[in-house]
Amino acid sequence: MEADAAPKRAKTTTERLHRLGEGASYVGLRPAGTDYGPMVPAAEGALENGDVARVRAMLIEEIDRGLNERLTRARELRGRERPS
C-alpha cells in the first residue's frame, strides 16, 4: 500500500460513516472545485452574513416547481381515469 493510500482510505471511511449517519447513500469523494449548484454558495453566504433570504427564496422556488410538476402529473392521470 502506498503512503498516500492510508490517509485517503481514512477520509473515505469517515465520509461513508458520516453519510450513513445522515441516512444518505455514499457516492464517493468529489474533487475540489466540484460545482454543487447555486444552493451551496447561497447557504455558505447565509452562514457568513446571517441572512437566509436568498436561501429561502431558492427553496420556495424549488418547492413551487416540484408542486406544479406533481399537480400537472396528477391532473393528467386523473383525466385518464374519467370516461370520455
N, C-alpha and C positions, 0 to 999 in steps of 0.2 A: 504494500500500500504506500502511495506517495505521501510525503509530508503534508501536502495541501489537502489531501483527501479527508483526513480526520476532522479538521475544522468544518469543512463543507458538509460532511455527514452529520456532525453535531448540529449545525444550523438547520439542515433539512429535517432532522428528527424533532428539533424544537418547534419548527413550523408545523409539522404534522400534528404534534400534540396540541399546539395552540388551535389549529383548525378543528381538530376533533373536539376540543372543549367548547368550541362555538357551535358544534353540530354541523359544520360545513365540510365539504369534501376538500381534499388536498389536490391541487393541480400543479404543484411544483413551484420552485422558486422562480421568480421572474427577474430578468436582468434590470439593472439600474436604467432609468430613463424610460421605462415602460409607460405608455400612455394609458391612464386609467379613466380617461374621460373627464368631463368638467366637474363632477361632483367632488372628487378628492381635493382638487385645489380650492374649491368653494368651502369645503369642510375645514381644511387647513387654515384658510383665511378667517373663518369663524372662530377657530381656536385662538388665533392670534389677536383678533380685534374684538371678540365677544359679540359680534353682530351676526345673527343667524338668518337675517332677511334673505340673503341670496340662496342659502341652502333651503330655506322654507319655500321660496318661490320655485326652485328647481324640483323639489319634492311634490309640490302641489301640481305642477305641470305634468310630471310623470304619472301621478295618481289619476289626474283627469284623462290623460291619454289612454291609460290602461282601462279605466272605467268606460270610456267611449268605445274602445275596441270591443270590450266584453258585451256592452249593451247592443252594439251593432250585430255582433255574432248571435246573441240570444234572440234578437228580433228576427234575424234571418232564419234561425232554427224554428222559432215559434210559427213563422209564416208557412213553413213546410208542413207543419202538423195540421193546419186548418184545411178543410176541404175547399177546393176551388169553386 
